[in-house]
Amino acid sequence: MAMEMRLPVARKPLSESLDRDTKKHLVVPGDTITTDTGFMRGHGTYMGEEKLIASVAGSVERVNKLICVKALKTRYNGEVGDIVVGRITEVQQKRWKVETNSRLDSVLLLSSMNLPGGELRRRSAEDELAMRGFLQEGDLISGVLVQVSPSLVKRQKTHFHDLPCGASVILGTNGFIWIYPTPGHKEEDAGGLTANLEPVSLADREVISRLRNCIVSLVTQRMMLYDTSILYCYEASLPHQIKDILKPEVMEEIVMETRQRLLEQEG
């Protein structure tokens, strides 16, 4: 029986700028955030005995006079304009039930869905009978779904990214991340439902697997997820085999390199 043994290695010292960047004001429920009555109470806080107290475990964020606590682990609370990735859990009458990592299942109405080809018309009984042909329970097509905490997904202007490594990612603000091979040629989008059923090559599967392990590494080290951090982590992982990325010492090494590059980029 093959056994793998790893010896402990010395932890690399953090640079002063890196160590300073990782320090945050963390609180747990019941901790006093401030006794200054001039601040306004935000999410994750409450007033008690003229003190602002944390009601959840997380990091303190301040915007002018508003103080809130961003929970480290939380269910997704939807906002208007959010890009979300969901999984179909049930096909119902004229609607789909969708798991979006929120407190309750979401609903996708048949009337809210674009028909194949972008056709604009009223939904008919034939469309209702063909619902399972559009989406059905557990559909996964040409990609990998990674579930993370919504608090680790950085909000940006766009959450659809074609990475230069040959794969694309959709960073759902609900914590669901979809990784799939970048199409070789992009035809003009008609706005309708499309599904790529072509087989995925071995090279594309390796890129997707490496990206998936890089995202898991970033999440393990509590790093924010966005296109630049994922790409830097991918490049830092190239000297290692895909299966070795999830080793604790390798995760720490590539995430530390990623964090250092991000700090250098910010100046």
Solvent accessible surface area in square Angstrom, and as a share of the most:
residue,aa,sasa,rsa
1,M,217,0.97
2,A,106,0.82
3,M,151,0.67
4,E,113,0.51
5,M,163,0.73
6,R,118,0.43
7,L,150,0.75
8,P,130,0.82
9,V,112,0.64
10,A,96,0.75
11,R,183,0.67
12,K,121,0.51
13,P,127,0.80
14,L,72,0.36
15,S,46,0.30
16,E,142,0.64
17,S,47,0.30
18,L,2,0.01
19,D,55,0.29
20,R,157,0.57
21,D,74,0.38
22,T,55,0.32
23,K,147,0.62
24,K,134,0.57
25,H,86,0.39
26,L,107,0.53
27,V,7,0.04
28,V,85,0.49
29,P,80,0.50
30,G,48,0.46
31,D,53,0.27
32,T,61,0.36
33,I,14,0.07
34,T,21,0.12
35,T,93,0.54
36,D,75,0.39
37,T,95,0.55
38,G,43,0.42
39,F,43,0.18
40,M,115,0.51
41,R,139,0.51
42,G,13,0.12
43,H,162,0.72
44,G,19,0.18
45,T,7,0.04
46,Y,94,0.36
47,M,95,0.42
48,G,20,0.19
49,E,156,0.70
50,E,135,0.60
51,K,62,0.26
52,L,4,0.02
53,I,20,0.10
54,A,0,0.00
55,S,49,0.32
56,V,52,0.30
57,A,44,0.34
58,G,0,0.00
59,S,14,0.09
60,V,21,0.12
61,E,72,0.32
62,R,128,0.47
63,V,95,0.54
64,N,140,0.72
65,K,106,0.45
66,L,65,0.33
67,I,0,0.00
68,C,29,0.17
69,V,8,0.04
70,K,78,0.33
71,A,21,0.16
72,L,71,0.35
73,K,164,0.69
74,T,55,0.32
75,R,114,0.42
76,Y,17,0.07
77,N,90,0.46
78,G,56,0.54
79,E,108,0.48
80,V,161,0.92
81,G,71,0.68
82,D,31,0.16
83,I,59,0.30
84,V,68,0.39
85,V,20,0.11
86,G,38,0.37
87,R,78,0.29
88,I,15,0.08
89,T,59,0.34
90,E,72,0.32
91,V,26,0.15
92,Q,63,0.28
93,Q,136,0.60
94,K,112,0.48
95,R,96,0.35
96,W,0,0.00
97,K,55,0.23
98,V,13,0.08
99,E,45,0.20
100,T,10,0.06
101,N,9,0.05
102,S,23,0.15
103,R,160,0.58
104,L,149,0.74
105,D,69,0.36
106,S,40,0.26
107,V,78,0.45
108,L,55,0.27
109,L,71,0.35
110,L,6,0.03
111,S,78,0.50
112,S,74,0.47
113,M,18,0.08
114,N,88,0.45
115,L,5,0.02
116,P,66,0.41
117,G,59,0.57
118,G,21,0.20
119,E,89,0.40
120,L,167,0.83
121,R,101,0.37
122,R,220,0.80
123,R,66,0.24
124,S,46,0.29
125,A,68,0.53
126,E,122,0.55
127,D,10,0.05
128,E,47,0.21
129,L,155,0.77
130,A,44,0.34
131,M,5,0.02
132,R,127,0.46
133,G,70,0.67
134,F,41,0.17
135,L,42,0.21
136,Q,80,0.36
137,E,73,0.33
138,G,37,0.36
139,D,50,0.26
140,L,93,0.46
141,I,63,0.32
142,S,26,0.17
143,G,24,0.23
144,V,54,0.31
145,L,39,0.19
146,V,12,0.07
147,Q,108,0.48
148,V,13,0.08
149,S,19,0.13
150,P,18,0.12
151,S,15,0.09
152,L,9,0.04
153,V,8,0.05
154,K,83,0.35
155,R,125,0.46
156,Q,62,0.27
157,K,213,0.90
158,T,70,0.40
159,H,9,0.04
160,F,109,0.45
161,H,20,0.09
162,D,76,0.39
163,L,13,0.06
164,P,111,0.70
165,C,29,0.18
166,G,32,0.31
167,A,1,0.01
168,S,0,0.00
169,V,0,0.00
170,I,30,0.15
171,L,1,0.00
172,G,0,0.00
173,T,8,0.04
174,N,0,0.00
175,G,0,0.00
176,F,6,0.03
177,I,0,0.00
178,W,39,0.14
179,I,0,0.00
180,Y,51,0.19
181,P,16,0.10
182,T,42,0.25
183,P,57,0.36
184,G,85,0.82
185,H,137,0.61
186,K,134,0.57
187,E,136,0.61
188,E,169,0.76
189,D,118,0.61
190,A,73,0.56
191,G,34,0.33
192,G,15,0.14
193,L,55,0.27
194,T,117,0.68
195,A,62,0.48
196,N,72,0.37
197,L,140,0.69
198,E,120,0.54
199,P,133,0.84
200,V,33,0.19
201,S,60,0.39
202,L,112,0.56
203,A,63,0.49
204,D,44,0.23
205,R,122,0.45
206,E,83,0.37
207,V,26,0.15
208,I,8,0.04
209,S,47,0.30
210,R,28,0.10
211,L,0,0.00
212,R,92,0.33
213,N,12,0.06
214,C,0,0.00
215,I,0,0.00
216,V,40,0.23
217,S,0,0.00
218,L,0,0.00
219,V,32,0.18
220,T,74,0.43
221,Q,59,0.26
222,R,98,0.36
223,M,18,0.08
224,M,60,0.27
225,L,0,0.00
226,Y,27,0.10
227,D,39,0.20
228,T,30,0.18
229,S,0,0.00
230,I,0,0.00
231,L,35,0.17
232,Y,30,0.12
233,C,0,0.00
234,Y,21,0.08
235,E,68,0.30
236,A,7,0.05
237,S,0,0.00
238,L,97,0.48
239,P,112,0.70
240,H,42,0.19
241,Q,111,0.49
242,I,43,0.22
243,K,149,0.63
244,D,26,0.13
245,I,0,0.00
246,L,69,0.34
247,K,42,0.18
248,P,79,0.50
249,E,60,0.27
250,V,14,0.08
251,M,21,0.09
252,E,46,0.21
253,E,68,0.30
254,I,1,0.00
255,V,1,0.01
256,M,32,0.14
257,E,79,0.35
258,T,0,0.00
259,R,35,0.13
260,Q,53,0.23
261,R,83,0.30
262,L,13,0.07
263,L,30,0.15
264,E,118,0.53
265,Q,114,0.50
266,E,128,0.57
267,G,101,0.97
